[in-house]
Amino acid sequence: MTQSQRLKYSILISLVVLGTMLGLSYLQNHGVISEKTFQYIAIAVAVIVVVINGVMRRKVKP
């Protein structure tokens, strides 16, 4: 994986995370999910992104 590929994937991941958070916020505002559920899902998404970022960092060729 090159630096430009990592940048593209990072931008894609950030857009997916933004969409997920906006969707969760929408669901919470309409009473579909509770505040606690929102927090748990947000933490899980953050952990997944950190793991993916670590894996991508290891795969970058200098």
C-alpha positions as CSV (number, residue, x, y, z in Angstrom):
1,M,0.0,0.0,0.0
2,T,1.4,3.4,-0.9
3,Q,0.9,6.7,0.9
4,S,-1.7,7.9,-1.6
5,Q,-3.7,4.7,-1.2
6,R,-3.6,5.1,2.5
7,L,-4.8,8.7,2.2
8,K,-7.7,7.6,-0.1
9,Y,-8.7,4.9,2.4
10,S,-8.4,7.3,5.3
11,I,-10.7,9.8,3.6
12,L,-13.2,7.0,2.8
13,I,-13.1,5.7,6.3
14,S,-13.6,9.2,7.8
15,L,-16.7,9.7,5.5
16,V,-18.1,6.4,6.5
17,V,-17.6,7.2,10.2
18,L,-19.2,10.7,9.7
19,G,-22.2,9.1,8.0
20,T,-22.5,6.5,10.7
21,M,-22.4,9.1,13.5
22,L,-25.0,11.3,11.7
23,G,-27.2,8.3,11.2
24,L,-26.9,7.3,14.9
25,S,-27.6,10.8,15.9
26,Y,-30.7,10.8,13.7
27,L,-31.9,7.6,15.2
28,Q,-31.3,8.8,18.7
29,N,-33.2,12.1,18.1
30,H,-36.2,10.1,16.9
31,G,-36.2,7.8,19.9
32,V,-35.1,4.6,18.0
33,I,-32.0,4.1,20.1
34,S,-31.1,5.2,23.6
35,E,-28.2,7.4,24.7
36,K,-26.4,4.3,26.1
37,T,-26.7,2.4,22.9
38,F,-25.4,5.4,20.9
39,Q,-22.4,5.6,23.2
40,Y,-21.6,1.8,22.9
41,I,-21.9,1.9,19.1
42,A,-19.8,5.1,18.9
43,I,-17.1,3.5,21.0
44,A,-17.1,0.4,18.9
45,V,-16.8,2.4,15.7
46,A,-13.9,4.4,17.2
47,V,-12.0,1.1,18.2
48,I,-12.6,-0.4,14.7
49,V,-11.2,2.7,13.1
50,V,-8.1,2.7,15.3
51,V,-7.4,-0.9,14.5
52,I,-7.9,-0.3,10.7
53,N,-5.6,2.7,10.9
54,G,-2.9,0.6,12.6
55,V,-3.2,-2.1,10.1
56,M,-2.9,0.4,7.2
57,R,0.1,2.1,8.8
58,R,1.9,-1.3,8.9
59,K,1.2,-2.0,5.3
60,V,2.6,1.3,3.9
61,K,5.7,0.7,2.0
62,P,8.4,3.3,2.4
